[in-house]
Amino acid sequence: MLQAKQDLDSTLGKIYEGGGAAAKAKHLSRGKMLPRDRIAALLDAKGYAFLGYRSTRCMIVANDATVKGGSYYPITVKKHLRAQEIAQENRLPFDSGGANLPRQSNVFPDKDHFGRIFYNQARISASGIPQVAPHSAVRLGVRCDGIVHCWRCICAGNVRRVYYRPQPRHHFSWRASPCNCLHVYRLQVKAATGEIITAEELGGASIHCKTSGFTDHMAENDLHAVEIARNVISSLPANKKMSFADAEPPLFDISEIDGIIGTNLKRPFDVKKVIARLVDGSKFHEFKAEYAKSLVTGAHFIELCCQRGIPILFLQNITGIFGSVLRSCLGFMVGSKAESEGIAKNGAKLVNAVACANVPKITLIIGGSYGAGNYGIPRFLYMWPNARISVMGGEQAANVLLHIKQQSSKQPTDASLKSSLLEQFEREAHPYYSSARYR
């Protein structure tokens, strides 16, 4: 487990480097702040809320221009849509390059592609959730339009934008330094109309702040745009606050979890030992402790939480339908005995209870999350670095696929094929792979 945590730290270090030292230096040479620096300047010192007359929790989307110019790939669209979904469900104010043209078929036309961002922004705005867009980068094409579905626009730069002006928007600001946002390229204008025009004339900050009236504020630089955004947010009604009792530390050292949960997912562990190192005072009252010992809680427990308005935290370690059910995990068993006892019926009850639960639900995957069992309790997922998520374990998947191939070809399969399949399933089940792709 310690090695998995070290690998995570190393991977995060590479991610924080963005597009690399050269790309970052080029970005900074243009007088622009790096995305994480913008976020740090935007947030309170504690790093979780805006500073204003009242602190306000919010959702932030920041494009990193040092990575592929900040353009949108298919996975980028999925991440943006997920952020919008979270903001809408929790009524969080929303602060937000164009599409990657070679991949346009994967980001543009589908129901959950770029157009969905526009649709969501309109719905979010209609529901009264503020949206703010400090604009301080080169913006070309459809992504620019997505940003300006916002509530207030703070313009930082010679940001150029032509055409769409979706309503209602909230705040939009421009930075008065080199920064472009165009729905069309100036060369496209020349090709379509014969007009020869500069990027500044086509859609600069001066045009939209002084002539078109498209934007609400003009900023001198990135930091100025951030200050304006903070002032705008400070005038918003504060999120409804909940009262919390003082936290009580667990009786057991939380660092001991590393010795309880390992990277070998085939090794069983007692989840109660994990709970004892997470909850206040290590106090834990198990529901129906002597019944269905393969899981610690179940559908009835979830329904009771809903009745009492109690948020639910799932500690997920699911073997799925191709593994044995351990005492420390929730899994869907297979076989004649399981079928005759109603595994399909009872599994459906669990899925139904979770889907219909109207209380906050967070899932922490602490081991395996495989197969049909995964569908039982997925919600706002976090994964520990030792966790894995897949339709089934790599070994089982490889054996099934090899059996199918052998049956169809009537020839013995190559041992290297199994090795390749195992490598593929391990890579795709890894938390780095899944957390970057799945919603």
Secondary structure, 3 states (H helix, E strand, C coil): CHHHHHHHHHHHHHHHCCCCHHHHHHHHHCCCCCHHHHHHHHECCCCCCECCCCCECCEECCCCCCCHHHCECHHHHHHHHHHHHHHHHHCCCEECCCECHHHHHHHCCCCCCHHHHHHHHHHHHHCCCCEEEEECCCEECHHHHHHCCCEEEEECCCCCCCCCCCCCCEEEEEECCCCCEECCCHHHHHHHHCCCCCHHHHHCHHHHHHHCCCCCEEECCHHHHHHHHHHHHHCCCCCCCCCCCCCCCCCCCHHHHHHHCCCCCCCCCCHHHHHCCCCHHHCCCCCCCCCCCCCCCCHHHHHHHHHHCCCEEEEEEECHHHCCCCCCCCCCCCCHHHHHCCHHHHHHHHHHHHHHCCCCEEEEEEEEEEHHHHHHCCCCEEECCCCEEECCCHHHHHHHHHHHHHHHHCCCCCHHHHHHHHHHHHHHHCHHHHHCCCC
